[in-house]
Amino acid sequence: MKPFTVRLNFHADLNFFLGSRVGRGVIERTLTEKTSVKDVIESCGVPHPEVDLILLNRQPIDFAYTVAGDVEIEVFPVGAGPPQIKEKRLQYSGDLRFIADGHLGKLTRNLRLLGFDVAYDRQADDHQLLNVMERENRALLTRDRRLLMHAIVRHGYYPRSQNADEQTIEVIRRFELFESIAPFTRCLRCNERLREVAKTEVIEKLEPLTKIYYEQFRRCTGCGQIYWTGSHFEKLQKRIEIIQSRLMGKRDV
């Protein structure tokens, strides 16, 4: 087959994946055989779950589209691209369950603190992560680019920052979870829901001073961990306030 050229214009923060040597987000690939647009995009280092809209001659195409000749393609992340094109978007935003890889423990804790369902096993290998992700229909959170490129990953995100609070803000913005924040409703240890319990139900498990000074308690429906508004609660509340303040600041930008 005669060689042909695919010119890809990556927009907005997809440049993050291209490296500093790529100017203006433009990459050209010379191909000698028909190739899916997904494979061409990922050959540039951009995982497919990061791509929300692909335009060829101003018309949206999906990942399965086969490139077979000279073309110029526009590639947009979530939240970018011509606003009039609302159909044929490739990613989903809104309420989702997540699974995080073993390097994102602090992010997992933050998201659970805010009420989001995040599966996490520090010891899980890639196969286990993908298995749970697929079986439970979860979005994958990882800073492993190749893992995010796996064909069975439908929805996912690669946190740009290495700071857990910034990562939390990124995930909430990416999946448009602003209205779904529900602090102190999920167990930080096992991810199950918390429910309010009477003091009499848990009093035998409380420390002497806790029995005296606190009246309101929640218990995890999974592991049984008990939560109350002690000094640890104040620290967690402060963390939530910091994240929400920074989140609102970014929404106003």
PyRosetta script that sets phi, psi and omega in degrees:
from pyrosetta import init, pose_from_sequence

init()
pose = pose_from_sequence("MKPFTVRLNFHADLNFFLGSRVGRGVIERTLTEKTSVKDVIESCGVPHPEVDLILLNRQPIDFAYTVAGDVEIEVFPVGAGPPQIKEKRLQYSGDLRFIADGHLGKLTRNLRLLGFDVAYDRQADDHQLLNVMERENRALLTRDRRLLMHAIVRHGYYPRSQNADEQTIEVIRRFELFESIAPFTRCLRCNERLREVAKTEVIEKLEPLTKIYYEQFRRCTGCGQIYWTGSHFEKLQKRIEIIQSRLMGKRDV")
pose.set_psi(1, 138.5)
pose.set_omega(1, -179.6)
pose.set_phi(2, -65.6)
pose.set_psi(2, 133.7)
pose.set_omega(2, 179.2)
pose.set_phi(3, -58.4)
pose.set_psi(3, 144.2)
pose.set_omega(3, 177.5)
pose.set_phi(4, -137.8)
pose.set_psi(4, 163.7)
pose.set_omega(4, -174.1)
pose.set_phi(5, -115.9)
pose.set_psi(5, 131.9)
pose.set_omega(5, 174.2)
pose.set_phi(6, -110.9)
pose.set_psi(6, 120.4)
pose.set_omega(6, 178.0)
pose.set_phi(7, -104.0)
pose.set_psi(7, 120.1)
pose.set_omega(7, -177.0)
pose.set_phi(8, -111.9)
pose.set_psi(8, 128.6)
pose.set_omega(8, 176.0)
pose.set_phi(9, -107.8)
pose.set_psi(9, 107.9)
pose.set_omega(9, -179.9)
pose.set_phi(10, -92.4)
pose.set_psi(10, 130.4)
pose.set_omega(10, -173.6)
pose.set_phi(11, -109.0)
pose.set_psi(11, 161.8)
pose.set_omega(11, 175.0)
pose.set_phi(12, 53.8)
pose.set_psi(12, -137.5)
pose.set_omega(12, -170.8)
pose.set_phi(13, -81.8)
pose.set_psi(13, 7.1)
pose.set_omega(13, 173.1)
pose.set_phi(14, -65.7)
pose.set_psi(14, -19.2)
pose.set_omega(14, 175.1)
pose.set_phi(15, -58.5)
pose.set_psi(15, -23.5)
pose.set_omega(15, 178.2)
pose.set_phi(16, -52.2)
pose.set_psi(16, -35.3)
pose.set_omega(16, -174.6)
pose.set_phi(17, -88.0)
pose.set_psi(17, -8.0)
pose.set_omega(17, -169.9)
pose.set_phi(18, -90.2)
pose.set_psi(18, -20.6)
pose.set_omega(18, -177.8)
pose.set_phi(19, 92.2)
pose.set_psi(19, 156.6)
pose.set_omega(19, -173.4)
pose.set_phi(20, -70.8)
pose.set_psi(20, -17.1)
pose.set_omega(20, -177.0)
pose.set_phi(21, -81.3)
pose.set_psi(21, -10.5)
pose.set_omega(21, -179.3)
pose.set_phi(22, -91.1)
pose.set_psi(22, 119.0)
pose.set_omega(22, -178.5)
pose.set_phi(23, -87.9)
pose.set_psi(23, 134.9)
pose.set_omega(23, 174.2)
pose.set_phi(24, 57.4)
pose.set_psi(24, 21.0)
pose.set_omega(24, 176.1)
pose.set_phi(25, 69.4)
pose.set_psi(25, 22.4)
pose.set_omega(25, -177.2)
pose.set_phi(26, -108.8)
pose.set_psi(26, 128.2)
pose.set_omega(26, 177.1)
pose.set_phi(27, -131.4)
pose.set_psi(27, 139.4)
pose.set_omega(27, 174.8)
pose.set_phi(28, -113.5)
pose.set_psi(28, 135.3)
pose.set_omega(28, 177.8)
pose.set_phi(29, -121.2)
pose.set_psi(29, 131.0)
pose.set_omega(29, 174.4)
pose.set_phi(30, -99.2)
pose.set_psi(30, 121.4)
pose.set_omega(30, -176.1)
pose.set_phi(31, -117.9)
pose.set_psi(31, 155.8)
pose.set_omega(31, 179.6)
pose.set_phi(32, -122.7)
pose.set_psi(32, 4.8)
pose.set_omega(32, 177.2)
pose.set_phi(33, -150.9)
pose.set_psi(33, 159.1)
pose.set_omega(33, 178.7)
pose.set_phi(34, -60.2)
pose.set_psi(34, 136.4)
pose.set_omega(34, -175.2)
pose.set_phi(35, -142.8)
pose.set_psi(35, 142.0)
pose.set_omega(35, 177.3)
pose.set_phi(36, -68.5)
pose.set_psi(36, 148.3)
pose.set_omega(36, -179.1)
pose.set_phi(37, -64.8)
pose.set_psi(37, -29.3)
pose.set_omega(37, 175.7)
pose.set_phi(38, -59.1)
pose.set_psi(38, -46.8)
pose.set_omega(38, -178.5)
pose.set_phi(39, -66.8)
pose.set_psi(39, -35.9)
pose.set_omega(39, 178.9)
pose.set_phi(40, -66.1)
pose.set_psi(40, -44.5)
pose.set_omega(40, 179.8)
pose.set_phi(41, -61.9)
pose.set_psi(41, -45.7)
pose.set_omega(41, -176.3)
pose.set_phi(42, -71.9)
pose.set_psi(42, -22.8)
pose.set_omega(42, 175.0)
pose.set_phi(43, -65.9)
pose.set_psi(43, -18.7)
pose.set_omega(43, 177.6)
pose.set_phi(44, -88.3)
pose.set_psi(44, -5.3)
pose.set_omega(44, 178.2)
pose.set_phi(45, 101.2)
pose.set_psi(45, 4.5)
pose.set_omega(45, -177.2)
pose.set_phi(46, -100.9)
pose.set_psi(46, 115.7)
pose.set_omega(46, 179.2)
pose.set_phi(47, -66.6)
pose.set_psi(47, 141.8)
pose.set_omega(47, -176.2)
pose.set_phi(48, -61.5)
pose.set_psi(48, -31.3)
pose.set_omega(48, 178.2)
pose.set_phi(49, -66.5)
pose.set_psi(49, -10.9)
pose.set_omega(49, 177.7)
pose.set_phi(50, -87.7)
pose.set_psi(50, -7.9)
pose.set_omega(50, -174.9)
pose.set_phi(51, -103.8)
pose.set_psi(51, 125.2)
pose.set_omega(51, -177.1)
pose.set_phi(52, -108.8)
pose.set_psi(52, -23.0)
pose.set_omega(52, -177.2)
pose.set_phi(53, -150.3)
pose.set_psi(53, 132.4)
pose.set_omega(53, 176.8)
pose.set_phi(54, -125.0)
pose.set_psi(54, 126.0)
pose.set_omega(54, -178.9)
pose.set_phi(55, -116.9)
pose.set_psi(55, 131.9)
pose.set_omega(55, 173.3)
pose.set_phi(56, -124.2)
pose.set_psi(56, 118.0)
pose.set_omega(56, -174.3)
pose.set_phi(57, 54.0)
pose.set_psi(57, 39.5)
pose.set_omega(57, 177.1)
pose.set_phi(58, 69.2)
pose.set_psi(58, 9.9)
pose.set_omega(58, 178.4)
pose.set_phi(59, -112.6)
pose.set_psi(59, 136.2)
pose.set_omega(59, -178.7)
pose.set_phi(60, -70.3)
pose.set_psi(60, 140.4)
pose.set_omega(60, 175.3)
pose.set_phi(61, -129.4)
pose.set_psi(61, 164.6)
pose.set_omega(61, 178.7)
pose.set_phi(62, -105.4)
pose.set_psi(62, 179.9)
pose.set_omega(62, -175.0)
pose.set_phi(63, -64.5)
pose.set_psi(63, -25.0)
pose.set_omega(63, -176.4)
pose.set_phi(64, -80.5)
pose.set_psi(64, -9.3)
pose.set_omega(64, -178.5)
pose.set_phi(65, -57.0)
pose.set_psi(65, 133.7)
pose.set_omega(65, -177.8)
pose.set_phi(66, -96.3)
pose.set_psi(66, 125.5)
pose.set_omega(66, 177.2)
pose.set_phi(67, -90.8)
pose.set_psi(67, 127.8)
pose.set_omega(67, -175.9)
pose.set_phi(68, -136.2)
pose.set_psi(68, 5.9)
pose.set_omega(68, -179.9)
pose.set_phi(69, -162.4)
pose.set_psi(69, 179.6)
pose.set_omega(69, -178.5)
pose.set_phi(70, -59.4)
pose.set_psi(70, 123.5)
pose.set_omega(70, 179.5)
pose.set_phi(71, -147.8)
pose.set_psi(71, 160.6)
pose.set_omega(71, 171.1)
pose.set_phi(72, -121.1)
pose.set_psi(72, 128.5)
pose.set_omega(72, -172.8)
pose.set_phi(73, -123.2)
pose.set_psi(73, 135.9)
pose.set_omega(73, 176.1)
pose.set_phi(74, -101.3)
pose.set_psi(74, 133.0)
pose.set_omega(74, -176.5)
pose.set_phi(75, -126.3)
pose.set_psi(75, 124.3)
pose.set_omega(75, -174.4)
pose.set_phi(76, -123.1)
pose.set_psi(76, 145.7)
pose.set_omega(76, 172.4)
pose.set_phi(77, -84.6)
pose.set_psi(77, 179.5)
pose.set_omega(77, 175.3)
pose.set_phi(78, -60.7)
pose.set_psi(78, 136.8)
pose.set_omega(78, 177.9)
pose.set_phi(79, 86.4)
pose.set_psi(79, 4.5)
pose.set_omega(79, -179.7)
pose.set_phi(80, -128.2)
pose.set_psi(80, 172.8)
pose.set_omega(80, -180.0)
pose.set_phi(81, 97.9)
pose.set_psi(81, 169.7)
pose.set_omega(81, -179.4)
pose.set_phi(82, -56.6)
pose.set_psi(82, 122.0)
pose.set_omega(82, -175.9)
pose.set_phi(83, -63.4)
pose.set_psi(83, -22.8)
pose.set_omega(83, -179.1)
pose.set_phi(84, -73.2)
pose.set_psi(84, -16.3)
pose.set_omega(84, 178.9)
pose.set_phi(85, -92.9)
pose.set_psi(85, 100.1)
pose.set_omega(85, -178.0)
pose.set_phi(86, -108.2)
pose.set_psi(86, -21.4)
pose.set_omega(86, 177.4)
pose.set_phi(87, -90.1)
pose.set_psi(87, 164.7)
pose.set_omega(87, 179.8)
pose.set_phi(88, 61.1)
pose.set_psi(88, 24.7)
pose.set_omega(88, 169.0)
pose.set_phi(89, -72.1)
pose.set_psi(89, 146.4)
pose.set_omega(89, -170.1)
pose.set_phi(90, -99.5)
pose.set_psi(90, -13.9)
pose.set_omega(90, -177.6)
pose.set_phi(91, -117.7)
pose.set_psi(91, 161.2)
pose.set_omega(91, -178.4)
pose.set_phi(92, -112.4)
pose.set_psi(92, 139.7)
pose.set_omega(92, 172.9)
pose.set_phi(93, -123.5)
pose.set_psi(93, 156.3)
pose.set_omega(93, -178.0)
pose.set_phi(94, 118.9)
pose.set_psi(94, -166.3)
pose.set_omega(94, -176.1)
pose.set_phi(95, -59.7)
pose.set_psi(95, 122.6)
pose.set_omega(95, 177.3)
pose.set_phi(96, -142.2)
pose.set_psi(96, 154.6)
pose.set_omega(96, 168.6)
pose.set_phi(97, -94.6)
pose.set_psi(97, 151.7)
pose.set_omega(97, -174.6)
pose.set_phi(98, -123.5)
pose.set_psi(98, 162.2)
pose.set_omega(98, 165.9)
pose.set_phi(99, -135.8)
pose.set_psi(99, 132.2)
pose.set_omega(99, -176.9)
pose.set_phi(100, -114.0)
pose.set_psi(100, 143.9)
pose.set_omega(100, 178.6)
pose.set_phi(101, -75.3)
pose.set_psi(101, 171.9)
pose.set_omega(101, -171.5)
pose.set_phi(102, -64.7)
pose.set_psi(102, -13.9)
pose.set_omega(102, -179.6)
pose.set_phi(103, -90.2)
pose.set_psi(103, -0.9)
pose.set_omega(103, -174.7)
pose.set_phi(104, -115.3)
pose.set_psi(104, 41.3)
pose.set_omega(104, -178.8)
pose.set_phi(105, -63.6)
pose.set_psi(105, -41.4)
pose.set_omega(105, -178.9)
pose.set_phi(106, -69.6)
pose.set_psi(106, -38.4)
pose.set_omega(106, 175.4)
pose.set_phi(107, -62.1)
pose.set_psi(107, -44.7)
pose.set_omega(107, 178.9)
pose.set_phi(108, -57.2)
pose.set_psi(108, -46.0)
pose.set_omega(108, -179.7)
pose.set_phi(109, -61.5)
pose.set_psi(109, -43.0)
pose.set_omega(109, 179.3)
pose.set_phi(110, -62.1)
pose.set_psi(110, -45.7)
pose.set_omega(110, -178.0)
pose.set_phi(111, -66.4)
pose.set_psi(111, -40.0)
pose.set_omega(111, 176.2)
pose.set_phi(112, -64.6)
pose.set_psi(112, -39.0)
pose.set_omega(112, 178.0)
pose.set_phi(113, -58.0)
pose.set_psi(113, -34.7)
pose.set_omega(113, -179.7)
pose.set_phi(114, -87.7)
pose.set_psi(114, 2.0)
pose.set_omega(114, 173.7)
pose.set_phi(115, 98.9)
pose.set_psi(115, 10.6)
pose.set_omega(115, -176.5)
pose.set_phi(116, -94.6)
pose.set_psi(116, 145.5)
pose.set_omega(116, -177.7)
pose.set_phi(117, -82.1)
pose.set_psi(117, 107.8)
pose.set_omega(117, -178.0)
pose.set_phi(118, -130.4)
pose.set_psi(118, 111.6)
pose.set_omega(118, 173.8)
pose.set_phi(119, -74.8)
pose.set_psi(119, 140.5)
pose.set_omega(119, -177.2)
pose.set_phi(120, -156.3)
pose.set_psi(120, 129.7)
pose.set_omega(120, 173.8)
pose.set_phi(121, -140.0)
pose.set_psi(121, 109.5)
pose.set_omega(121, -175.3)
pose.set_phi(122, -57.7)
pose.set_psi(122, -28.9)
pose.set_omega(122, -175.9)
pose.set_phi(123, -93.4)
pose.set_psi(123, -2.4)
pose.set_omega(123, -175.7)
pose.set_phi(124, -67.0)
pose.set_psi(124, 136.4)
pose.set_omega(124, 175.7)
pose.set_phi(125, -88.6)
pose.set_psi(125, 177.2)
pose.set_omega(125, -175.8)
pose.set_phi(126, -58.9)
pose.set_psi(126, -41.9)
pose.set_omega(126, -179.2)
pose.set_phi(127, -61.4)
pose.set_psi(127, -43.6)
pose.set_omega(127, 180.0)
pose.set_phi(128, -65.6)
pose.set_psi(128, -41.9)
pose.set_omega(128, 178.2)
pose.set_phi(129, -58.4)
pose.set_psi(129, -49.3)
pose.set_omega(129, -177.7)
pose.set_phi(130, -66.9)
pose.set_psi(130, -34.6)
pose.set_omega(130, 179.4)
pose.set_phi(131, -64.2)
pose.set_psi(131, -47.6)
pose.set_omega(131, 178.8)
pose.set_phi(132, -65.9)
pose.set_psi(132, -42.9)
pose.set_omega(132, 179.2)
pose.set_phi(133, -54.5)
pose.set_psi(133, -48.8)
pose.set_omega(133, -177.0)
pose.set_phi(134, -71.6)
pose.set_psi(134, -44.4)
pose.set_omega(134, -176.4)
pose.set_phi(135, -64.6)
pose.set_psi(135, -38.7)
pose.set_omega(135, -175.5)
pose.set_phi(136, -103.1)
pose.set_psi(136, 7.8)
pose.set_omega(136, 177.4)
pose.set_phi(137, 53.0)
pose.set_psi(137, 57.7)
pose.set_omega(137, -179.6)
pose.set_phi(138, -108.2)
pose.set_psi(138, 154.8)
pose.set_omega(138, 173.4)
pose.set_phi(139, -87.6)
pose.set_psi(139, 137.5)
pose.set_omega(139, -175.1)
pose.set_phi(140, -90.7)
pose.set_psi(140, 127.5)
pose.set_omega(140, 173.9)
pose.set_phi(141, -109.2)
pose.set_psi(141, 119.4)
pose.set_omega(141, -177.1)
pose.set_phi(142, -160.5)
pose.set_psi(142, 151.7)
pose.set_omega(142, 171.3)
pose.set_phi(143, -105.0)
pose.set_psi(143, 20.6)
pose.set_omega(143, 174.0)
pose.set_phi(144, -100.6)
pose.set_psi(144, 101.9)
pose.set_omega(144, -173.6)
pose.set_phi(145, -60.3)
pose.set_psi(145, -42.8)
pose.set_omega(145, -177.8)
pose.set_phi(146, -66.0)
pose.set_psi(146, -35.6)
pose.set_omega(146, 177.8)
pose.set_phi(147, -64.3)
pose.set_psi(147, -40.6)
pose.set_omega(147, 180.0)
pose.set_phi(148, -67.0)
pose.set_psi(148, -24.0)
pose.set_omega(148, 179.4)
pose.set_phi(149, -81.8)
pose.set_psi(149, -5.8)
pose.set_omega(149, -177.7)
pose.set_phi(150, -56.9)
pose.set_psi(150, 140.0)
pose.set_omega(150, -172.1)
pose.set_phi(151, -59.6)
pose.set_psi(151, -30.3)
pose.set_omega(151, -176.0)
pose.set_phi(152, -83.4)
pose.set_psi(152, -5.8)
pose.set_omega(152, 178.7)
pose.set_phi(153, -75.9)
pose.set_psi(153, 117.0)
pose.set_omega(153, 179.0)
pose.set_phi(154, -90.0)
pose.set_psi(154, -47.6)
pose.set_omega(154, -178.2)
pose.set_phi(155, -132.8)
pose.set_psi(155, 140.6)
pose.set_omega(155, -179.6)
pose.set_phi(156, -173.4)
pose.set_psi(156, 178.2)
pose.set_omega(156, -178.6)
pose.set_phi(157, -156.5)
pose.set_psi(157, 142.4)
pose.set_omega(157, 177.6)
pose.set_phi(158, -107.3)
pose.set_psi(158, 103.1)
pose.set_omega(158, 179.5)
pose.set_phi(159, -58.9)
pose.set_psi(159, 128.9)
pose.set_omega(159, -178.4)
pose.set_phi(160, -74.8)
pose.set_psi(160, -42.8)
pose.set_omega(160, -177.8)
pose.set_phi(161, -79.9)
pose.set_psi(161, 158.0)
pose.set_omega(161, 172.2)
pose.set_phi(162, -101.4)
pose.set_psi(162, 2.4)
pose.set_omega(162, 177.8)
pose.set_phi(163, -93.4)
pose.set_psi(163, 129.1)
pose.set_omega(163, -173.1)
pose.set_phi(164, -61.4)
pose.set_psi(164, -39.8)
pose.set_omega(164, -179.8)
pose.set_phi(165, -65.7)
pose.set_psi(165, -42.0)
pose.set_omega(165, 177.7)
pose.set_phi(166, -65.7)
pose.set_psi(166, -39.3)
pose.set_omega(166, 177.4)
pose.set_phi(167, -60.6)
pose.set_psi(167, -40.8)
pose.set_omega(167, 179.6)
pose.set_phi(168, -60.3)
pose.set_psi(168, -45.6)
pose.set_omega(168, 178.5)
pose.set_phi(169, -62.1)
pose.set_psi(169, -41.8)
pose.set_omega(169, 179.2)
pose.set_phi(170, -59.2)
pose.set_psi(170, -47.6)
pose.set_omega(170, -177.3)
pose.set_phi(171, -64.1)
pose.set_psi(171, -42.5)
pose.set_omega(171, 179.6)
pose.set_phi(172, -63.3)
pose.set_psi(172, -40.8)
pose.set_omega(172, 178.9)
pose.set_phi(173, -69.3)
pose.set_psi(173, -44.6)
pose.set_omega(173, -177.1)
pose.set_phi(174, -59.8)
pose.set_psi(174, -43.1)
pose.set_omega(174, -176.0)
pose.set_phi(175, -100.3)
pose.set_psi(175, 9.8)
pose.set_omega(175, 176.1)
pose.set_phi(176, 52.2)
pose.set_psi(176, 58.1)
pose.set_omega(176, -175.1)
pose.set_phi(177, -102.9)
pose.set_psi(177, 14.7)
pose.set_omega(177, -175.2)
pose.set_phi(178, -53.3)
pose.set_psi(178, -43.8)
pose.set_omega(178, -174.8)
pose.set_phi(179, -82.4)
pose.set_psi(179, -3.3)
pose.set_omega(179, -176.4)
pose.set_phi(180, -103.4)
pose.set_psi(180, 2.3)
pose.set_omega(180, -180.0)
pose.set_phi(181, -66.6)
pose.set_psi(181, 126.3)
pose.set_omega(181, -179.2)
pose.set_phi(182, -142.4)
pose.set_psi(182, 80.3)
pose.set_omega(182, -175.0)
pose.set_phi(183, -58.5)
pose.set_psi(183, 148.1)
pose.set_omega(183, 174.2)
pose.set_phi(184, 59.5)
pose.set_psi(184, 38.4)
pose.set_omega(184, 176.3)
pose.set_phi(185, -117.0)
pose.set_psi(185, -3.6)
pose.set_omega(185, -176.2)
pose.set_phi(186, -135.2)
pose.set_psi(186, 145.0)
pose.set_omega(186, -178.7)
pose.set_phi(187, -70.4)
pose.set_psi(187, 131.7)
pose.set_omega(187, 179.5)
pose.set_phi(188, -73.2)
pose.set_psi(188, -22.3)
pose.set_omega(188, -177.5)
pose.set_phi(189, -85.0)
pose.set_psi(189, -50.5)
pose.set_omega(189, -170.5)
pose.set_phi(190, -118.9)
pose.set_psi(190, -6.0)
pose.set_omega(190, 173.0)
pose.set_phi(191, 86.0)
pose.set_psi(191, -4.6)
pose.set_omega(191, -179.6)
pose.set_phi(192, -77.6)
pose.set_psi(192, 167.4)
pose.set_omega(192, -178.4)
pose.set_phi(193, -70.1)
pose.set_psi(193, 149.5)
pose.set_omega(193, 172.4)
pose.set_phi(194, -98.6)
pose.set_psi(194, 148.9)
pose.set_omega(194, 173.5)
pose.set_phi(195, -136.3)
pose.set_psi(195, 146.4)
pose.set_omega(195, 180.0)
pose.set_phi(196, -68.2)
pose.set_psi(196, 140.3)
pose.set_omega(196, 178.6)
pose.set_phi(197, -132.8)
pose.set_psi(197, 152.2)
pose.set_omega(197, 175.8)
pose.set_phi(198, -71.2)
pose.set_psi(198, 148.5)
pose.set_omega(198, 179.9)
pose.set_phi(199, -57.3)
pose.set_psi(199, -34.7)
pose.set_omega(199, -178.8)
pose.set_phi(200, -64.3)
pose.set_psi(200, -25.1)
pose.set_omega(200, -178.9)
pose.set_phi(201, -75.0)
pose.set_psi(201, -23.9)
pose.set_omega(201, -173.7)
pose.set_phi(202, -122.2)
pose.set_psi(202, 1.0)
pose.set_omega(202, -170.5)
pose.set_phi(203, -58.8)
pose.set_psi(203, -32.6)
pose.set_omega(203, -179.3)
pose.set_phi(204, -68.0)
pose.set_psi(204, -16.6)
pose.set_omega(204, -178.3)
pose.set_phi(205, -101.9)
pose.set_psi(205, 3.0)
pose.set_omega(205, -176.2)
pose.set_phi(206, -94.4)
pose.set_psi(206, 149.6)
pose.set_omega(206, 173.7)
pose.set_phi(207, -70.6)
pose.set_psi(207, 154.6)
pose.set_omega(207, -176.4)
pose.set_phi(208, -51.5)
pose.set_psi(208, -46.6)
pose.set_omega(208, -178.4)
pose.set_phi(209, -70.1)
pose.set_psi(209, -33.3)
pose.set_omega(209, 177.8)
pose.set_phi(210, -64.3)
pose.set_psi(210, -38.6)
pose.set_omega(210, 177.6)
pose.set_phi(211, -60.3)
pose.set_psi(211, -34.5)
pose.set_omega(211, -175.6)
pose.set_phi(212, -79.3)
pose.set_psi(212, -45.4)
pose.set_omega(212, -166.5)
pose.set_phi(213, -97.0)
pose.set_psi(213, -11.8)
pose.set_omega(213, -175.4)
pose.set_phi(214, -125.7)
pose.set_psi(214, 144.5)
pose.set_omega(214, -175.5)
pose.set_phi(215, -121.8)
pose.set_psi(215, -22.0)
pose.set_omega(215, -176.1)
pose.set_phi(216, -108.9)
pose.set_psi(216, 131.9)
pose.set_omega(216, -175.7)
pose.set_phi(217, -139.7)
pose.set_psi(217, 152.0)
pose.set_omega(217, 171.4)
pose.set_phi(218, -127.7)
pose.set_psi(218, 148.3)
pose.set_omega(218, -179.9)
pose.set_phi(219, -129.7)
pose.set_psi(219, 139.0)
pose.set_omega(219, 178.8)
pose.set_phi(220, -68.8)
pose.set_psi(220, 133.5)
pose.set_omega(220, 179.5)
pose.set_phi(221, -75.6)
pose.set_psi(221, -9.0)
pose.set_omega(221, 179.2)
pose.set_phi(222, -100.5)
pose.set_psi(222, -71.1)
pose.set_omega(222, -174.0)
pose.set_phi(223, -91.6)
pose.set_psi(223, -9.7)
pose.set_omega(223, 177.7)
pose.set_phi(224, 84.6)
pose.set_psi(224, 3.1)
pose.set_omega(224, 178.4)
pose.set_phi(225, -56.8)
pose.set_psi(225, 137.6)
pose.set_omega(225, -178.1)
pose.set_phi(226, -103.8)
pose.set_psi(226, 136.4)
pose.set_omega(226, -179.9)
pose.set_phi(227, -122.4)
pose.set_psi(227, 142.7)
pose.set_omega(227, 174.9)
pose.set_phi(228, -148.2)
pose.set_psi(228, 169.9)
pose.set_omega(228, -172.6)
pose.set_phi(229, -86.7)
pose.set_psi(229, 59.3)
pose.set_omega(229, 177.3)
pose.set_phi(230, -87.7)
pose.set_psi(230, -162.3)
pose.set_omega(230, -178.2)
pose.set_phi(231, -61.9)
pose.set_psi(231, -34.3)
pose.set_omega(231, 177.8)
pose.set_phi(232, -63.2)
pose.set_psi(232, -35.6)
pose.set_omega(232, 178.7)
pose.set_phi(233, -62.8)
pose.set_psi(233, -42.4)
pose.set_omega(233, -179.9)
pose.set_phi(234, -62.0)
pose.set_psi(234, -39.8)
pose.set_omega(234, 178.2)
pose.set_phi(235, -65.1)
pose.set_psi(235, -42.4)
pose.set_omega(235, 179.1)
pose.set_phi(236, -66.9)
pose.set_psi(236, -39.3)
pose.set_omega(236, 179.0)
pose.set_phi(237, -62.1)
pose.set_psi(237, -40.0)
pose.set_omega(237, 179.1)
pose.set_phi(238, -64.8)
pose.set_psi(238, -40.1)
pose.set_omega(238, 177.9)
pose.set_phi(239, -62.7)
pose.set_psi(239, -42.3)
pose.set_omega(239, 178.2)
pose.set_phi(240, -60.9)
pose.set_psi(240, -44.2)
pose.set_omega(240, -178.9)
pose.set_phi(241, -62.7)
pose.set_psi(241, -39.5)
pose.set_omega(241, 179.1)
pose.set_phi(242, -64.8)
pose.set_psi(242, -46.4)
pose.set_omega(242, -179.9)
pose.set_phi(243, -62.4)
pose.set_psi(243, -46.2)
pose.set_omega(243, -178.8)
pose.set_phi(244, -64.8)
pose.set_psi(244, -37.8)
pose.set_omega(244, 178.7)
pose.set_phi(245, -63.5)
pose.set_psi(245, -45.9)
pose.set_omega(245, 179.9)
pose.set_phi(246, -68.7)
pose.set_psi(246, -33.5)
pose.set_omega(246, 178.7)
pose.set_phi(247, -66.3)
pose.set_psi(247, -44.7)
pose.set_omega(247, 179.0)
pose.set_phi(248, -66.2)
pose.set_psi(248, -36.1)
pose.set_omega(248, 176.4)
pose.set_phi(249, -60.8)
pose.set_psi(249, -40.5)
pose.set_omega(249, 179.3)
pose.set_phi(250, -71.7)
pose.set_psi(250, -29.1)
pose.set_omega(250, 178.7)
pose.set_phi(251, -69.4)
pose.set_psi(251, -28.8)
pose.set_omega(251, -177.6)
pose.set_phi(252, -81.9)
pose.set_psi(252, -13.9)
pose.set_omega(252, -177.4)
pose.set_phi(253, -67.0)
pose.dump_pdb("model.pdb")
